[in-house]
Amino acid sequence: MANNNNNKYVELLWHSKYDKINLGDKTPIDRHNLPFQVVETINKPRKSQAGLGDFEESLKHWPENYPKDWKNLLVWGDNKLVMSSLIKQGWAGKINLIYIDPPFFTGSDFTIRTTIGDEQIEKEPSVIEERAYKDTWSGGIASYINYMYERIILMRELLVENGSIIIHCDWHVGHYLKTILDEIFGYDNFNNEIIWYYANKLPTGGNILDRHHDMLLWYSKSKNHIYNEIRVESEYKGTQLQTKKVDGKRIPIIDTITGKQVRKMSSDKPICDVWRINMIHAQSSERIAYKTQKPEELLARIIQMLSNKGDLIADFFCGSGTTMATAEKLGRRWIGSDLSKFAIQIARKRFLDIHHSKDLLGEKKTTYDIPARPFGLWNIGNYETVYWQEKEQEYLTFMLKLYQARPLSGFKYLHGNKGDQAVHIGPLNAPVTMEEVEKVVFECKANKFKKADILGWEWSYEVNELGKELAKKSGVDLKLVQIPSVNEIKASLVGFDLQLLKVPDQIIEKELAEHVKFPEVAYLEIESKIKGKELELKIADFQLPPTAELASIAEKVSDTRDLIDYWAIDWDYKGDTFHNQWQSFRLKKKPKIDYTAKKRYEDKGEYLVMVKVVDVFGNDTNKVLKVELK
């Protein structure tokens, strides 16, 4: 934090700000160092989506000052855990520019909305997302301020000394954020309040003035920050006195003959702190099905003004990926993270299809036409130690009763048994990870359990088929079981309150069996055909666990494969990181995916092939096939 020992310093206080103060610590943040799991590496996106052609041989467009071995990062997880882990792992002082567009304390609706065929479908946020956002608002404005305060402290630590942060906000919280930014960055490091004026917003009427602007608060870590002047067309034509920039200051340009300041006709001028940039209209080719999407033009101005080519840009509330897509087009490196799997999936598709999007700089061409540079998809885990705290035993007792299993004692990862099946209950506020699966399988094998059920609210990438394969090698028949949504359980059980984690005494096993269903996770069937050195894979079937959202459109979905948003193949899987070597995904103009893919291998032999399928809600299912080419 900036040390403000002067009369300009004003501190904002709120309930619980200093609850964790220890020995005079004025930045009371839980700092975790959790491992990042590399889920997927995308080295060479396919150039043509229309055909089944192979990847580009190489990426020919490489910006200046951009390391050849760098891979951009897309991270799924809680951004507080992501940032604190990055700091612990050596990323402090490495990021040049951070832009965030956090929730505006509006009680935002985080429902997922997507289209299947001609039908609109809505899905409630996952339990993890729902609880995270409820925690943000639970104590009113104090909870929100504390949420942002902790994260902004971490962001400052991640910035280089000449780096900047832009925080996008509106009238709801801008004044609060300004005060805590003064405290964290220092009053003197506040540079501008930039007004983003969107003239194309339709009037709403009522008894107050229409709101047609947001605020961008710009702070830098020091006064010696990067700044590149941006010029725009002037609304006022005529002659203007000319100046030039020397050592960061503007001085007059003097005519050497007359000794007077040069005056010229000028059609452009430096931008000021009011930016007139339209919102993305409904029919724009830029629009993606994401509620809070911002225009690339807005991000382009920020990135060009406050960074140079090859610099590292970060967005820890990345949503649909506008910041990273714009940074990609402008030759910057990027890191993006989000808690929503749906957002991560939209962003991943956006990068894979970026060569079809609009160009930001070209004067003649309208399409960007350059494939995405290499990027990786990461997962932050093991969440278990962070989230399982005071009410672990109460939660486990309730879930075992709900699943009709009996509790076991003396085990670390086996919580109960259902007949001859061991039962493990995944964490309440975090996804079940592969590390967790490995520990359950190890304990099953050591204690001669040949069957195991793992229950989870949410699943980390790669857990599905890979988890089952891992268990099978250890002689354990593993079932991955989806815990029903909170609303489904509430609708079934009167008096149930998950947040308080109370065990209703009136619930008996018969009622549980009749009302609460625990489906297995998604089912994926892949057919393979081998002809010489050519392998053909086809998605033969795909089934999601039944939910209320799917039931509402079940009769109108003739082919359940329409629920697939994206699938990719690693033709030579080595058992570690998934390398995306082929992909097909839904686009606004092409809502159907290709169900068949072919690959001609150079050499005969035995290969492992991994298939990754992501559904329309952002959840993934994986399958590993063993093929032999003769």
LUMPA-251709 format. One line per 8 residues: their letters; for each residue x, z, y of C-alpha. Coordinates in steps of 0.25 Angstrom, whole numbers, plus 5000, padded with zeros to 4 digits. Each point is the difference from the previous one (the first is absolute). Example, Ala and Ser with C-alpha at 12.3 -4.5 7.8 and 13.67 -1.06 7.14 Angstrom:
BEGIN
as> 5049/5031/4982 ~ 5006/4998/5014 $
% end
This chain:
BEGIN
mannnnnk> 5000/5000/5000 ~ 5004/4998/5014 ~ 5005/5012/5007 ~ 4992/5001/5013 ~ 5007/5012/5008 ~ 4994/4995/5013 ~ 4988/5003/5009 ~ 4994/4987/4996 $
yvellwhs> 4997/5005/4986 ~ 4986/5003/4996 ~ 4997/5004/4985 ~ 4986/4998/4994 ~ 4996/5011/4991 ~ 4989/4999/4989 ~ 4996/5009/4988 ~ 5010/5000/4989 $
kydkinlg> 5011/4993/5008 ~ 5010/5011/4997 ~ 4994/5006/4987 ~ 5013/4996/4992 ~ 5010/5005/5010 ~ 5012/5006/4993 ~ 5012/5006/5007 ~ 4996/4993/5013 $
dktpidrh> 4998/4986/4994 ~ 4992/4992/5010 ~ 4998/4988/4991 ~ 4992/5007/4989 ~ 4998/4988/4990 ~ 5001/5000/4985 ~ 5011/4990/4997 ~ 4999/4994/4986 $
nlpfqvve> 5010/4991/4993 ~ 4992/4993/4990 ~ 5006/4988/4992 ~ 4996/4986/5003 ~ 4995/4991/4988 ~ 5003/4985/5001 ~ 4987/4994/4995 ~ 5002/4986/5003 $
tinkprks> 5011/4990/5006 ~ 4996/4987/5007 ~ 5012/4992/5001 ~ 4995/4986/5002 ~ 4985/4998/5003 ~ 4994/4987/4995 ~ 4999/4989/5011 ~ 4987/4993/4995 $
qaglgdfe> 4988/5008/4997 ~ 4992/4988/4996 ~ 5009/4996/4988 ~ 5007/5008/4989 ~ 5014/4996/5005 ~ 5012/5009/4998 ~ 5006/5008/5011 ~ 5009/4995/5011 $
eslkhwpe> 5015/4998/4996 ~ 5004/5009/5012 ~ 4996/5004/5014 ~ 5006/4991/5010 ~ 4995/5007/5013 ~ 5009/5013/5002 ~ 5000/5006/5014 ~ 5013/5005/5007 $
nypkdwkn> 5004/5014/4998 ~ 4991/5001/4987 ~ 5008/5005/4988 ~ 4999/4991/4988 ~ 4998/5011/4990 ~ 4989/5007/5008 ~ 4986/5001/4994 ~ 4988/5004/5008 $
llvwgdnk> 4992/5011/4996 ~ 4985/5002/4997 ~ 4997/5015/4996 ~ 4988/5006/4995 ~ 4998/5015/5003 ~ 4998/5011/5010 ~ 5008/4996/5012 ~ 5005/5014/5002 $
lvmsslik> 5006/5000/4986 ~ 5005/4986/5002 ~ 5007/5004/5013 ~ 5006/5013/4996 ~ 5005/4994/4987 ~ 5006/4989/5008 ~ 5007/5010/5009 ~ 5005/5008/4988 $
qgwagkin> 5005/4987/4994 ~ 5009/4995/5012 ~ 4990/4992/5008 ~ 5001/5009/5013 ~ 5005/4993/5012 ~ 4998/4986/4993 ~ 4987/4994/5006 ~ 5000/4993/5013 $
liyidppf> 4985/4999/5003 ~ 4988/5008/4995 ~ 4986/4995/5003 ~ 4988/5008/4995 ~ 4985/4998/5001 ~ 4995/5013/4994 ~ 4986/5005/4999 ~ 4994/5003/5014 $
ftgsdfti> 4993/5013/4996 ~ 4987/4992/4999 ~ 4995/5005/4986 ~ 5004/4986/4996 ~ 4993/4993/4988 ~ 5010/4997/4989 ~ 4991/4993/4991 ~ 5006/4988/4993 $
rttigdeq> 4992/4987/5002 ~ 5002/4987/4993 ~ 4994/4988/4995 ~ 4997/4996/4985 ~ 4995/4986/4999 ~ 4988/5000/5011 ~ 4998/5015/4999 ~ 5005/5010/5009 $
iekepsvi> 5005/5013/4993 ~ 5003/5014/5006 ~ 5009/5010/4993 ~ 5002/5014/5005 ~ 5014/5005/5003 ~ 5008/5006/4988 ~ 5000/5015/4998 ~ 5014/5000/5005 $
eeraykdt> 4997/4992/5013 ~ 4987/5008/5002 ~ 5006/5013/5000 ~ 5012/4996/5008 ~ 4991/4995/5011 ~ 4991/5012/4999 ~ 5012/5009/5001 ~ 5004/4993/5013 $
wsggiasy> 4986/5003/5007 ~ 4997/5013/4993 ~ 5003/5009/5011 ~ 4996/4991/5011 ~ 5009/4995/5011 ~ 5011/5011/4996 ~ 5001/4994/4986 ~ 5002/4986/5005 $
inymyeri> 5010/5004/5011 ~ 5008/5008/4989 ~ 4999/4988/4991 ~ 5006/4991/5010 ~ 5010/5010/5006 ~ 5007/5001/4986 ~ 5001/4985/4998 ~ 5005/4997/5014 $
ilmrellv> 5011/5010/4998 ~ 5004/4993/4987 ~ 4999/4986/5007 ~ 5010/5005/5011 ~ 5010/5004/4990 ~ 4999/4986/4994 ~ 5003/4993/5013 ~ 5014/4995/5004 $
engsiiih> 5005/5006/5013 ~ 4995/4987/5008 ~ 4987/4999/4992 ~ 4986/5000/5005 ~ 4986/5005/4995 ~ 4987/4994/5004 ~ 4988/5008/4997 ~ 4986/4992/5000 $
cdwhvghy> 4989/5009/5004 ~ 4987/5000/5009 ~ 4992/5010/5008 ~ 4997/5009/4989 ~ 5014/5006/4998 ~ 5010/4993/5010 ~ 5001/5012/5009 ~ 5003/5009/4989 $
lktildei> 5010/4991/4994 ~ 5007/4998/5013 ~ 5002/5015/5001 ~ 5006/5002/4986 ~ 5009/4987/5002 ~ 5005/5006/5013 ~ 5004/5013/4992 ~ 5006/4992/4988 $
fgydnfnn> 5007/4988/5008 ~ 5002/5007/5013 ~ 4992/4997/5013 ~ 5011/4992/5006 ~ 5000/4990/4988 ~ 4986/4996/5002 ~ 5001/4986/5005 ~ 4986/4994/5002 $
eiiwyyan> 4985/5001/4997 ~ 4997/4986/4996 ~ 4985/4996/5001 ~ 4996/4990/4990 ~ 4988/4993/5006 ~ 4991/4992/4991 ~ 4992/4991/5009 ~ 4992/4993/4989 $
klptggni> 4993/5013/4995 ~ 4985/4999/5001 ~ 4993/5009/5009 ~ 4992/5012/4994 ~ 4992/5005/5011 ~ 4995/5014/5002 ~ 5002/5011/5010 ~ 5015/4999/5001 $
ldrhhdml> 5010/4989/5003 ~ 5004/4991/4988 ~ 5014/5004/4995 ~ 5008/4988/4999 ~ 5014/5005/4998 ~ 5010/5008/4991 ~ 5013/5008/5004 ~ 5014/4997/4995 $
lwyskskn> 5009/5012/5003 ~ 5014/4996/5001 ~ 5011/5011/4998 ~ 5015/4998/4997 ~ 5010/5009/4993 ~ 5009/4999/5012 ~ 5000/4993/5014 ~ 5010/4990/4994 $
hiyneirv> 4989/4992/4992 ~ 4999/4986/4996 ~ 4992/4992/5010 ~ 4998/4984/5000 ~ 4993/4995/5012 ~ 4987/4992/4996 ~ 4995/4990/5010 ~ 4985/4995/5001 $
eseykgtq> 4994/4989/5008 ~ 4996/5005/5014 ~ 4986/5000/5005 ~ 5005/4998/5014 ~ 5007/4987/5004 ~ 5010/4999/5011 ~ 5014/5003/5004 ~ 5006/5013/4996 $
lqtkkvdg> 5013/5007/5003 ~ 5010/4999/4988 ~ 5007/5011/4994 ~ 5009/5002/4988 ~ 5003/5011/4990 ~ 5014/5007/5001 ~ 5004/5012/4992 ~ 4985/5003/4998 $
kripiidt> 4997/4999/5015 ~ 4993/4989/5008 ~ 5008/4994/5012 ~ 4997/4989/5009 ~ 5005/4986/4997 ~ 5007/4996/5013 ~ 5002/4985/5005 ~ 5015/4999/5002 $
itgkqvrk> 4998/4990/5011 ~ 4989/5007/5008 ~ 5003/5014/4996 ~ 4985/5002/4998 ~ 4993/5004/4988 ~ 4995/4988/4992 ~ 4986/4997/5000 ~ 4994/4990/4989 $
mssdkpic> 4986/4996/4995 ~ 4998/5008/4988 ~ 4989/4998/4989 ~ 5004/5013/4992 ~ 5003/5014/5002 ~ 5005/5013/4992 ~ 4988/5006/4993 ~ 4995/5013/5006 $
dvwrinmi> 4993/5012/4993 ~ 4986/4993/4999 ~ 5000/4990/4988 ~ 4988/4991/4999 ~ 5000/4996/4986 ~ 4987/4996/4993 ~ 4995/5008/4987 ~ 4999/4991/4988 $
haqsseri> 4987/4993/4999 ~ 4992/4999/4988 ~ 5003/4986/4997 ~ 5015/5001/5002 ~ 5009/4995/4989 ~ 5009/5012/5003 ~ 4988/5009/4996 ~ 5002/5008/4987 $
ayktqkpe> 4988/5009/4994 ~ 5006/5012/5006 ~ 4992/5008/5010 ~ 5011/5005/5010 ~ 5009/4987/5000 ~ 5007/4998/5013 ~ 5005/4986/5005 ~ 5014/4995/4997 $
ellariiq> 5001/4996/5015 ~ 5000/5015/5003 ~ 5010/5004/4990 ~ 5009/4988/5004 ~ 5001/5004/5014 ~ 5004/5015/4996 ~ 5010/4995/4990 ~ 5007/4990/5009 $
mlsnkgdl> 5000/5009/5011 ~ 5006/5012/4993 ~ 5009/4995/4989 ~ 5009/4989/4996 ~ 5001/4990/4988 ~ 5005/5007/4988 ~ 4995/5014/5005 ~ 4992/5009/4991 $
iadffcgs> 4985/5002/5004 ~ 4991/5010/4993 ~ 4985/5003/5000 ~ 4996/5012/4992 ~ 4985/4997/5002 ~ 5001/4986/4996 ~ 4986/4996/4996 ~ 4999/4985/4998 $
gttmatae> 5015/4998/5003 ~ 4999/4994/5014 ~ 5013/5007/5005 ~ 5008/4995/4988 ~ 4994/4986/5000 ~ 5004/4999/5014 ~ 5014/5006/4999 ~ 5002/4990/4988 $
klgrrwig> 4997/4988/5009 ~ 5009/5005/5011 ~ 5012/5002/4991 ~ 5000/5015/4999 ~ 5000/5009/4988 ~ 4989/5009/4997 ~ 4995/5013/4993 ~ 4985/5002/4998 $
sdlskfai> 4992/5011/4993 ~ 4985/5004/4998 ~ 4992/5010/4992 ~ 4990/4989/4996 ~ 5003/4992/4988 ~ 4990/4990/5006 ~ 5008/4998/5012 ~ 5013/4999/4992 $
qiarkrfl> 4993/4989/4992 ~ 4995/4992/5013 ~ 5014/5001/5006 ~ 5007/4996/4987 ~ 4991/4987/5000 ~ 5003/4998/5015 ~ 5015/4999/4998 ~ 4999/4991/4987 $
dihhskdl> 4991/4990/5008 ~ 5007/5002/5014 ~ 5005/4985/4999 ~ 4986/4996/5002 ~ 4997/5009/5012 ~ 5002/4996/5015 ~ 5013/4999/5006 ~ 5003/5009/5012 $
lgekktty> 5011/4992/5007 ~ 4999/4986/4996 ~ 4996/4991/5011 ~ 4996/4988/4992 ~ 4997/5005/4986 ~ 4988/5009/4998 ~ 5004/5006/4986 ~ 5011/5009/4998 $
diparpfg> 5005/4993/4987 ~ 5011/5010/4996 ~ 4998/5008/4987 ~ 5001/5015/5001 ~ 5014/5006/4998 ~ 5003/5009/4989 ~ 4992/5013/5000 ~ 4997/5012/4990 $
lwnignye> 4988/5008/4997 ~ 5003/5014/4999 ~ 4992/5012/4995 ~ 5003/5015/5005 ~ 4999/5010/4989 ~ 5000/5011/4993 ~ 4989/5005/5009 ~ 4997/5012/4991 $
tvywqeke> 5009/5010/5006 ~ 4994/4997/5014 ~ 4986/5001/4997 ~ 4997/5009/4989 ~ 5000/5014/5007 ~ 4991/5012/5000 ~ 4988/4995/4992 ~ 5007/4993/4989 $
qeyltfml> 4994/5008/4989 ~ 4986/5000/5005 ~ 5001/4985/5001 ~ 5005/4998/4986 ~ 4990/5010/4994 ~ 4989/4992/5007 ~ 5005/4986/4995 ~ 5002/5005/4986 $
klyqarpl> 4986/5005/4999 ~ 4995/4987/5007 ~ 5007/4992/4989 ~ 4995/5009/4989 ~ 5014/5004/4996 ~ 5006/5014/4997 ~ 5011/5006/5008 ~ 5014/5001/4993 $
sgfkylhg> 5011/5010/5004 ~ 5015/5000/4999 ~ 5001/4986/5004 ~ 5005/4994/5013 ~ 4993/4987/5000 ~ 4990/5001/4989 ~ 4988/5007/5007 ~ 4990/4999/4988 $
nkgdqavh> 4995/4994/4988 ~ 4988/4992/4995 ~ 5000/5001/4985 ~ 5014/4994/4996 ~ 5002/4994/5014 ~ 5009/5007/5010 ~ 4994/4999/5014 ~ 5008/4999/5013 $
igplnapv> 4993/5001/5013 ~ 5006/4992/5012 ~ 5002/5006/5013 ~ 4988/5001/5010 ~ 5007/4994/5012 ~ 5010/4990/4994 ~ 5001/4989/4990 ~ 5004/5001/4986 $
tmeevekv> 5015/4995/4999 ~ 5008/4994/4989 ~ 5009/5012/5001 ~ 4988/5009/4997 ~ 4996/4991/4989 ~ 5014/5001/4994 ~ 5000/5016/5001 ~ 4986/5000/4993 $
vfeckank> 5005/4991/4989 ~ 5012/5008/4998 ~ 4993/5013/4998 ~ 4990/4994/4991 ~ 5011/4994/4991 ~ 5007/5014/5000 ~ 4987/5007/4996 ~ 4995/4990/4990 $
fkkadilg> 4988/4995/5008 ~ 4998/4985/4995 ~ 4989/4998/5010 ~ 4999/5003/5015 ~ 4990/4997/5012 ~ 5005/5000/5014 ~ 4989/5002/5010 ~ 5003/4995/5015 $
wewsyevn> 4993/4997/5013 ~ 5010/4990/5004 ~ 5011/4993/4992 ~ 5014/4996/5005 ~ 5004/4986/4999 ~ 5005/4996/4986 ~ 4993/5012/4993 ~ 4990/4992/4992 $
elgkelak> 5005/4992/4988 ~ 5015/5004/5002 ~ 4995/5015/4999 ~ 4993/4996/4987 ~ 5012/4992/4995 ~ 5010/5012/5003 ~ 4991/5010/4992 ~ 4998/4990/4988 $
ksgvdlkl> 5016/5000/4999 ~ 4999/5015/4998 ~ 4989/5000/4990 ~ 4989/5004/5010 ~ 4987/4993/5001 ~ 4997/5001/5015 ~ 4987/4999/5008 ~ 5000/4999/5015 $
vqipsvne> 4987/5005/5005 ~ 4993/4998/5014 ~ 4995/5013/5006 ~ 4986/4996/5006 ~ 4999/4999/5015 ~ 4996/5013/5007 ~ 4987/4994/5004 ~ 4997/4996/4986 $
ikaslvgf> 5003/5014/4995 ~ 4992/5006/5011 ~ 4988/4991/4997 ~ 5000/5005/4986 ~ 5003/5015/5002 ~ 4992/5008/5009 ~ 5008/5011/5007 ~ 5013/4993/4998 $
dlqllkvp> 5010/5001/5011 ~ 5014/4994/4997 ~ 5006/5004/5013 ~ 4998/5015/4998 ~ 5004/4997/4985 ~ 4990/5010/4995 ~ 4995/5000/4985 ~ 4985/5000/5000 $
dqiiekel> 4996/5010/4989 ~ 4987/4993/4997 ~ 5007/4988/4995 ~ 5000/4999/4985 ~ 5006/4990/4990 ~ 4987/4993/4997 ~ 4997/4997/5015 ~ 5015/4995/5002 $
aehvkfpe> 4999/4990/4988 ~ 4986/4995/5005 ~ 5004/4998/5015 ~ 5015/4998/5002 ~ 5007/4988/4994 ~ 5015/4998/5000 ~ 5003/4985/4998 ~ 5014/4995/4996 $
vayleies> 5008/4992/5011 ~ 4999/4985/5002 ~ 5001/4991/4987 ~ 5008/4988/5001 ~ 5001/4989/4989 ~ 5011/4989/5001 ~ 5001/4988/4991 ~ 5013/4993/4997 $
kikgkele> 5003/4986/4995 ~ 5014/4996/4996 ~ 5005/4985/4999 ~ 5015/4999/4998 ~ 5006/5006/5012 ~ 4987/5001/5008 ~ 4992/5012/5002 ~ 4985/5000/5005 $
lkiadfql> 4993/5013/5004 ~ 4985/5001/5002 ~ 4992/5011/5005 ~ 4989/5001/4989 ~ 4993/5012/5005 ~ 5000/5011/5010 ~ 4991/5012/5001 ~ 5000/5011/5010 $
pptaelas> 4994/5014/4997 ~ 4985/5000/5004 ~ 4997/5006/5014 ~ 4988/5000/5009 ~ 5006/4990/5009 ~ 5002/4990/4988 ~ 4986/5003/4994 ~ 4994/4995/5013 $
iaekvsdt> 5005/4986/4998 ~ 5002/5000/4985 ~ 4989/4989/4998 ~ 5006/4991/5010 ~ 5014/5000/4995 ~ 5000/4990/4989 ~ 5015/5001/4997 ~ 5006/5014/5001 $
rdlidywa> 5013/4993/5003 ~ 4995/4998/5014 ~ 5004/5014/5002 ~ 5014/4996/5000 ~ 5007/4999/5014 ~ 5014/4997/4995 ~ 5008/4998/4988 ~ 5015/4998/4998 $
idwdykgd> 5010/4998/4989 ~ 5014/5004/4997 ~ 5004/4990/4989 ~ 5013/5007/4996 ~ 4996/5015/5002 ~ 5012/5009/4997 ~ 4992/5013/4999 ~ 5003/5006/5014 $
tfhnqwqs> 4996/4993/5013 ~ 4989/4989/5000 ~ 5005/4988/5006 ~ 4989/4991/5005 ~ 5004/4986/4996 ~ 4986/4994/5000 ~ 4987/5004/5007 ~ 4986/4995/5003 $
frlkkkpk> 4990/5008/5009 ~ 4987/4998/5008 ~ 5000/4995/5014 ~ 4989/4998/5010 ~ 5000/4985/4998 ~ 5003/5001/4985 ~ 4992/5012/4994 ~ 5003/4996/4986 $
idytakkr> 5013/5003/4993 ~ 5007/4992/4989 ~ 4998/5006/4987 ~ 5011/4992/4993 ~ 5015/5000/5002 ~ 5011/4992/4993 ~ 5015/5002/4999 ~ 5010/4991/4994 $
yedkgeyl> 5013/5009/4995 ~ 5014/4994/5000 ~ 5004/5008/4987 ~ 4993/5004/4987 ~ 4999/5014/4996 ~ 4991/5013/5002 ~ 4995/5003/5013 ~ 4992/5012/5006 $
vmvkvvdv> 4990/4995/5010 ~ 4992/5009/5010 ~ 4987/4997/5006 ~ 4995/5007/5012 ~ 4985/4999/5004 ~ 4995/5006/5013 ~ 4985/5002/5002 ~ 4992/4998/5012 $
fgndtnkv> 5001/5014/5004 ~ 5015/5000/4999 ~ 5002/5007/4987 ~ 5010/4994/4990 ~ 5000/4998/4985 ~ 5012/4996/4992 ~ 5003/4994/4986 ~ 5013/4997/4993 $
lkvelk> 5001/4989/4990 ~ 5011/4996/4990 ~ 5002/4985/4998 ~ 5009/4993/4991 ~ 5004/4985/5004 ~ 5006/4992/4988 $
% end
